[in-house]
Amino acid sequence: MTLPLGRTLKLPSSGLHRAAHGLVLVLALVLVLALGACAATEPTASCGIRPYAEVPLRVTHNTPLVDGRINGAPVTLLLDTGAERVLLTQDAVRRLGLSFDQRQVFTELGAGGSFTSFAAQVRDFELAGLDIPDHPVSALPYPLPSNVTERIDGLLGVTVLGAFDIDLNLPARQMTLYGGLACADTPIPNWREPFAAIPAEVVRGRFYLPVQLGSTKVTALVDTGATASFVSARAALASGLTPQDLAAAPGSVMRGVGPQAVPVKRVRFGEMQVGPERFRGIPLLVAAAGPPKVDMILGMDYLGSRRLWFSHARRQVYIMAQPRR
């Protein structure tokens, strides 16, 4: 199947894109990427991926923001590769004139614990000239915690992002969304600079990378919505730290999506390796509690100086060795 390029996304007639496995994906943006489909099954298909949208980014205090429009009104969304769906604050839902559906109640789980939210229906959603199909989103019951002073209306999560291969050039403040048909010989990524390819586990549209932390291997969620990287206490202890090390480390609190502040310790680890990159004496936050089954989150303190390509077709994350600045 050959997908025509256009500025409006269409609903799929079949599930071509396996990237968002397990997601409800009421957006049904999966049509945009036939990534992973094989040209041999459709000899007339045209191989190749193309940019669907080039989205400017604003990064302030390790917080990547994108501008869009909903119902013709401007919105500011936090780019969040760790969020499973698009979330809007209740204030934004009311300001934009969206309707609540109190029959649909979501139970959300973030770094700050679990909470419930109602569904709201988004129509007329535009991102960098790209029209996003109508879909329900979660309405957060409180403002988003943030390090920036401007209003943030919500999170741009993987129910939108998961429909594309993403070239995320954080140093250049640019995100490019790619769609098309990826065949075996399709060059991904289309970079000229050196890069490392890291096999990824893709779960519910989110990318997890293997990380060597001290003496143990952990699985890290790649999360642009986190301003800082953090490790669970269980992973920190498995890496070689002792309970005494954690007790002696300076403490503070962090806030994420969820109602509670999370106590953390700032600990310097002997060594961390992501792909071919090794870091010695790297400080990381250690959280006694956080998202369940998540050993580690790679946040913007690591991601912000790098160019990354999230490939659903190859199930890999590519990281540029020498990011363009």
C-alpha positions as CSV (number, residue, x, y, z in Angstrom):
1,M,0.0,0.0,0.0
2,T,1.4,3.4,-1.0
3,L,0.4,6.2,1.3
4,P,-0.1,9.6,-0.3
5,L,1.5,12.6,1.2
6,G,-0.9,15.2,2.5
7,R,-1.5,17.7,5.2
8,T,-4.5,15.8,6.6
9,L,-4.2,12.4,8.3
10,K,-6.8,9.8,7.4
11,L,-8.3,7.0,9.4
12,P,-6.9,3.5,8.6
13,S,-8.7,0.7,6.9
14,S,-6.2,-1.8,8.4
15,G,-3.6,-1.9,11.1
16,L,-0.4,-1.3,9.1
17,H,1.8,0.2,11.9
18,R,2.8,-2.1,14.7
19,A,4.5,0.6,16.8
20,A,1.7,1.4,19.2
21,H,1.0,-2.2,20.1
22,G,-1.6,-2.4,23.0
23,L,-2.8,1.2,22.7
24,V,-6.4,1.9,22.2
25,L,-5.2,4.6,19.7
26,V,-8.6,6.0,19.0
27,L,-6.8,8.5,16.9
28,A,-6.1,5.7,14.4
29,L,-3.1,7.6,13.1
30,V,-1.4,4.3,12.3
31,L,-2.2,4.7,8.7
32,V,0.4,7.4,8.4
33,L,3.3,5.0,8.8
34,A,3.3,1.8,6.9
35,L,6.7,1.4,8.5
36,G,7.7,-2.2,8.9
37,A,5.6,-3.3,5.9
38,C,7.4,-5.3,3.3
39,A,7.5,-4.1,-0.3
40,A,7.7,-7.7,-1.4
41,T,4.1,-8.3,-0.5
42,E,3.0,-5.3,-2.6
43,P,5.4,-5.0,-5.5
44,T,3.9,-1.8,-6.7
45,A,4.3,0.0,-3.4
46,S,6.7,2.9,-3.4
47,C,9.4,2.6,-0.7
48,G,10.6,5.6,1.2
49,I,9.7,7.9,4.1
50,R,9.1,11.6,3.9
51,P,8.6,14.4,6.3
52,Y,5.0,15.1,7.1
53,A,5.6,18.0,9.5
54,E,8.5,20.1,10.7
55,V,7.6,21.2,14.3
56,P,9.6,24.0,15.9
57,L,10.5,23.4,19.6
58,R,11.1,25.7,22.4
59,V,13.3,24.3,25.2
60,T,13.2,26.2,28.5
61,H,14.7,24.8,31.7
62,N,14.9,21.3,30.1
63,T,11.2,21.5,29.1
64,P,10.5,21.0,25.4
65,L,7.4,22.8,24.2
66,V,5.5,22.8,21.0
67,D,2.8,25.2,19.8
68,G,-0.4,24.0,18.2
69,R,-4.0,25.0,17.7
70,I,-7.2,23.4,18.9
71,N,-10.5,24.8,17.7
72,G,-8.5,27.6,16.2
73,A,-7.1,28.7,19.6
74,P,-3.4,28.5,20.3
75,V,-2.2,25.8,22.8
76,T,1.2,25.1,24.3
77,L,2.0,21.4,24.8
78,L,4.8,19.7,26.6
79,L,6.5,17.2,24.2
80,D,6.3,14.0,26.2
81,T,7.6,10.8,24.7
82,G,6.8,9.1,28.1
83,A,3.1,10.0,28.0
84,E,0.8,7.3,26.6
85,R,-1.9,9.7,25.4
86,V,-2.6,13.4,24.8
87,L,-3.5,15.1,28.1
88,L,-5.0,18.5,28.6
89,T,-5.6,20.4,31.8
90,Q,-9.2,20.9,32.7
91,D,-8.7,24.7,32.4
92,A,-7.5,24.2,28.8
93,V,-10.5,21.9,28.1
94,R,-12.9,24.6,29.3
95,R,-11.1,27.5,27.6
96,L,-11.1,25.6,24.3
97,G,-14.8,24.8,24.5
98,L,-14.3,21.0,24.5
99,S,-16.9,18.7,26.0
100,F,-16.3,16.3,28.9
101,D,-17.6,12.7,28.7
102,Q,-18.1,11.7,32.3
103,R,-19.0,8.2,31.2
104,Q,-15.3,7.7,30.2
105,V,-13.1,7.8,33.2
106,F,-9.4,7.1,32.8
107,T,-7.1,5.9,35.6
108,E,-3.8,7.6,35.0
109,L,-0.4,6.7,36.6
110,G,2.5,9.1,36.6
111,A,5.6,9.8,38.6
112,G,3.4,11.5,41.2
113,G,1.0,8.6,41.7
114,S,-2.3,7.6,40.3
115,F,-5.3,9.9,39.6
116,T,-8.6,9.7,37.7
117,S,-9.6,12.0,34.8
118,F,-12.5,12.4,32.4
119,A,-12.3,12.1,28.7
120,A,-12.7,15.2,26.5
121,Q,-13.2,15.1,22.7
122,V,-10.6,17.0,20.6
123,R,-11.6,18.3,17.2
124,D,-9.8,20.6,14.8
125,F,-6.3,19.9,16.2
126,E,-3.5,21.3,14.1
127,L,0.3,20.8,14.7
128,A,2.7,22.7,12.4
129,G,0.2,22.6,9.5
130,L,-0.6,18.9,10.1
131,D,-4.3,18.2,10.8
132,I,-4.8,15.6,13.6
133,P,-8.0,13.5,13.5
134,D,-10.6,13.9,16.1
135,H,-10.0,11.8,19.2
136,P,-10.7,11.7,23.0
137,V,-8.0,12.9,25.4
138,S,-7.6,12.9,29.2
139,A,-8.5,16.0,31.1
140,L,-6.1,16.5,34.0
141,P,-7.8,17.6,37.2
142,Y,-5.0,20.1,38.1
143,P,-2.3,22.3,36.5
144,L,0.8,20.6,35.2
145,P,3.9,20.9,37.3
146,S,6.5,22.8,35.3
147,N,9.8,24.7,35.6
148,V,8.7,27.4,33.1
149,T,6.5,30.4,33.8
150,E,4.3,30.2,30.8
151,R,1.0,28.3,30.8
152,I,1.3,24.7,29.6
153,D,-2.1,23.4,28.3
154,G,-1.2,19.7,28.3
155,L,1.1,16.9,27.1
156,L,1.7,15.8,23.5
157,G,2.0,12.0,24.0
158,V,2.4,8.9,21.9
159,T,-1.2,8.6,20.6
160,V,0.0,11.3,18.2
161,L,3.8,10.8,18.3
162,G,3.5,7.0,17.9
163,A,2.1,7.4,14.4
164,F,5.4,8.6,13.1
165,D,9.1,8.0,12.9
166,I,10.5,11.0,14.8
167,D,13.7,12.9,14.1
168,L,14.1,14.8,17.3
169,N,16.9,17.4,17.0
170,L,16.8,19.0,20.4
171,P,20.0,21.1,20.0
172,A,18.5,22.6,16.8
173,R,15.1,23.0,18.4
174,Q,13.4,21.0,15.7
175,M,11.2,17.9,15.5
176,T,10.4,16.3,12.1
177,L,7.6,13.7,11.8
178,Y,8.2,11.1,9.1
179,G,5.6,8.9,7.3
180,G,5.7,6.5,4.3
181,L,6.7,3.0,3.5
182,A,9.9,1.6,5.1
183,C,11.4,-1.2,3.2
184,A,14.5,-3.2,3.9
185,D,16.7,-0.8,2.0
186,T,15.0,2.4,3.1
187,P,17.7,4.5,4.8
188,I,16.8,5.2,8.4
189,P,17.8,7.7,9.7
190,N,18.7,9.9,6.7
191,W,21.6,11.6,8.5
192,R,25.1,12.2,7.2
193,E,26.7,12.6,10.6
194,P,27.9,9.6,12.7
195,F,25.3,7.9,14.9
196,A,24.8,4.9,17.1
197,A,21.9,2.5,16.7
198,I,20.5,1.1,19.9
199,P,17.9,-1.7,19.9
200,A,14.8,-0.6,21.7
201,E,11.8,-2.3,23.3
202,V,8.6,-0.5,22.2
203,V,5.8,-0.9,24.6
204,R,2.4,0.9,24.2
205,G,4.2,3.3,21.8
206,R,7.0,4.2,24.2
207,F,10.7,3.5,23.7
208,Y,12.8,1.7,26.3
209,L,16.6,1.4,26.0
210,P,19.1,-1.0,27.7
211,V,21.4,0.9,30.0
212,Q,24.4,-0.4,31.9
213,L,24.3,1.1,35.4
214,G,27.2,0.2,37.5
215,S,27.1,-3.6,37.8
216,T,23.6,-4.2,36.5
217,K,21.6,-3.7,33.3
218,V,18.4,-1.7,33.5
219,T,15.7,-0.8,31.1
220,A,15.2,3.0,30.7
221,L,12.2,4.8,29.4
222,V,13.2,7.6,27.0
223,D,11.1,10.5,28.4
224,T,11.3,14.0,27.1
225,G,8.7,14.9,29.7
226,A,11.2,14.4,32.5
227,T,13.5,17.3,33.1
228,A,16.0,15.0,34.9
229,S,16.9,11.4,34.7
230,F,16.1,9.2,37.6
231,V,16.6,5.6,38.8
232,S,14.3,3.5,41.0
233,A,15.8,2.6,44.4
234,R,15.7,-1.1,43.5
235,A,17.8,-0.5,40.4
236,A,20.2,1.7,42.3
237,L,20.8,-0.9,44.9
238,A,21.2,-3.6,42.2
239,S,23.9,-1.4,40.6
240,G,26.1,-1.7,43.6
241,L,25.0,1.2,45.8
242,T,24.4,0.4,49.5
243,P,21.5,1.5,51.7
244,Q,24.0,3.6,53.5
245,D,25.0,5.3,50.3
246,L,21.3,6.3,49.7
247,A,20.8,7.4,53.3
248,A,23.8,9.7,53.2
249,A,22.9,11.3,49.8
250,P,21.3,14.7,49.8
251,G,17.5,14.6,49.3
252,S,14.9,16.7,47.7
253,V,11.5,16.2,46.0
254,M,10.4,16.1,42.4
255,R,7.0,16.6,40.9
256,G,5.5,14.8,37.9
257,V,2.1,14.0,36.5
258,G,0.2,12.8,39.6
259,P,-1.0,14.4,42.8
260,Q,2.0,13.6,45.0
261,A,5.6,15.0,45.3
262,V,8.2,12.2,45.1
263,P,11.1,12.2,47.5
264,V,14.4,11.7,45.7
265,K,18.1,11.4,46.5
266,R,20.9,12.8,44.4
267,V,23.5,10.1,44.0
268,R,26.7,10.0,42.0
269,F,27.0,6.7,40.2
270,G,30.4,5.2,39.3
271,E,29.5,4.4,35.7
272,M,26.6,4.5,33.3
273,Q,26.6,3.4,29.6
274,V,24.0,4.2,27.0
275,G,24.9,2.6,23.7
276,P,28.6,3.3,23.1
277,E,28.7,6.3,25.4
278,R,30.1,5.8,28.9
279,F,29.7,8.3,31.7
280,R,31.7,8.2,34.9
281,G,30.7,9.8,38.2
282,I,27.4,10.8,36.8
283,P,24.8,12.3,39.2
284,L,21.3,10.8,39.0
285,L,18.1,11.1,41.1
286,V,17.1,8.0,42.9
287,A,13.4,7.7,43.7
288,A,12.0,5.4,46.4
289,A,8.7,5.4,44.6
290,G,7.8,6.1,40.9
291,P,6.1,4.5,38.0
292,P,5.8,0.8,38.6
293,K,8.0,-1.6,36.5
294,V,10.2,1.3,35.3
295,D,13.8,0.9,36.4
296,M,15.0,4.2,35.0
297,I,14.0,7.2,33.0
298,L,16.3,9.0,30.7
299,G,15.2,12.6,30.9
300,M,16.1,15.9,29.3
301,D,19.4,16.3,31.2
302,Y,20.6,13.4,29.0
303,L,18.4,14.0,25.9
304,G,18.6,17.7,25.6
305,S,22.1,17.9,24.0
306,R,21.4,15.0,21.6
307,R,19.7,14.4,18.3
308,L,17.6,11.2,18.3
309,W,15.6,9.3,15.8
310,F,12.8,7.1,17.1
311,S,12.2,4.3,14.6
312,H,9.1,2.2,14.9
313,A,10.0,0.4,11.6
314,R,13.4,-0.7,12.9
315,R,12.5,-0.8,16.6
316,Q,15.6,1.2,17.4
317,V,16.6,4.6,18.7
318,Y,19.4,6.3,16.8
319,I,21.6,8.8,18.6
320,M,23.8,11.1,16.8
321,A,27.4,10.8,18.1
322,Q,28.2,14.5,17.3
323,P,24.9,16.4,17.5
324,R,24.7,19.5,15.3
325,R,24.6,22.7,17.4
